[in-house]
Amino acid sequence: MARAARSRFPHSVHGFVEDLRPLYAKAAVVAVPLAVSAGTNIKVMEAMACGRAVVSTPVGCAGLGLVDGQDALIRSSAEDFAGAICDLLADPAGRQAIAERARRTVEQRFSWNAIADCAYASYLQLQP
């Protein structure tokens, strides 16, 4: 089974990549299998901004307020994580729905305009 999966889903290991957009464009699903997080979740937001369906552990998307089953698939166990990836690969319409919602979420909550609007609103609250 693993050998068959490898032939159907080719993979590559890359060194430093200057621009990830071409790789995201080729990806059917972006997997974020983090057990520990020591930084920001920028790769999750990048994948979402590129209109890709994301499968993440709760740690991988912590603090982003994503809705499981809408913005991404969020799974804790290895079995559930792998199953979610397989489900998305087998369901192009479902994968597209998650990817489209992910893109909208990024635009609405994490774009520069959204961040500026939020900052401006917080500044207004400081006025006497």
N, C-alpha and C positions, 0 to 999 in steps of 0.2 A: 504494500500500500504506500509506504513512504517513498519508494523508488518511483512509483507511478505519479505521485503528487509532485515530486521534483521535476519530472519531465513535462508535466502540464503547466507548472508554475515555476518558470526559470527564475533564478535569483543570482545576485551578484553582491560582492562585498566591495565597498568603495572606501578609499582613503578620504582625505579632506575634500569636501565638495564646496566650491565657491557659491554656486546657485542651485538650490534644491528643487526649484520649480520644475525642471524637466523630469526629475525622478518622481516627484509627486504626480505629474501628469501621466506617467506610465503605470502608477500604482493603482490596483483595483481597490485595495484596502490598506490602511496604515495601522500597524500594530504598535501599541505602546505598552509592553509587558513589564513595567517597572514595579519592583517590590519595595524600593526605597527611592525617595526623591530628595535631591540635594540642591535643587535649583528651581528655575521657573518652568512652566509647562509650554514654552514657546513652540516646541515642535508640534504639539497638539493643535495649537492655534494656527500654525502655518499650514498643517494638513487640512484643517477645516477651511481656511481661507482659500486653499487651492481646490476646494470642492471635492474632497476625498472623504469617504466613510472611514471612521476611526473606531478601532476596538482598543479600549484602554483598561488598565486596572484602576481601582479607585485612587491609588497613589499617583498614577500617571496623569490624572486630570484633576487632582485635588485643587480646590480653591476656584475653579472655573465655573462652578454652578451649572454644569451640563446636566441635561435630562437624559437618563438612560432610555434607550429605545427611540429617542428623537434626535438629539444632537450627536450622539455616539452610542456605542454599545459598551457598557461598563461591567466588567466581570472580575470576580475575585479569584476563583480557583483556576488552575491551569486547564482543567477539563472544560470548564465553561468558557474560558477565554478562547481556546482552540475551537470549540463548537461555534462560538459567535463568528469567528473568522470564516469557518466553513459555511455557515449559514449565509453570510453576506456574499461570499464567492458564488454560491449556488443560486442566489436571488438578485439578479441585476436590478429589478424594479425596487426592491427593498433597499439595496445598496445605494441606488440613485436618490431615493427619498431621504435617507440618512445624510447623504452628502449635500443635498440641496438645503436641508434644514441646518446642517453644520455651517454652511456658507452664510446663510441668513443670520444665524446666531453671532458669528464672528463680526459681520458687518454691523449688526445692531448693538453689540455690547463691547467689542474689542477694537473697533476701527479707530483711527486717529480722531475722526469726527465725534464718535461716541465718547471717547476718553475726554476730549476737549469740552463737550457738552456737560459731562459729569463734573469735571473740574470747575467749570464756570458756575454751575449750580451750587457747588460747595462754597465757592467764593462769595456768591450772593448771600448765603446763609450767615456769613461772617459780618455782614453789614449791620450796624446798629439800627 
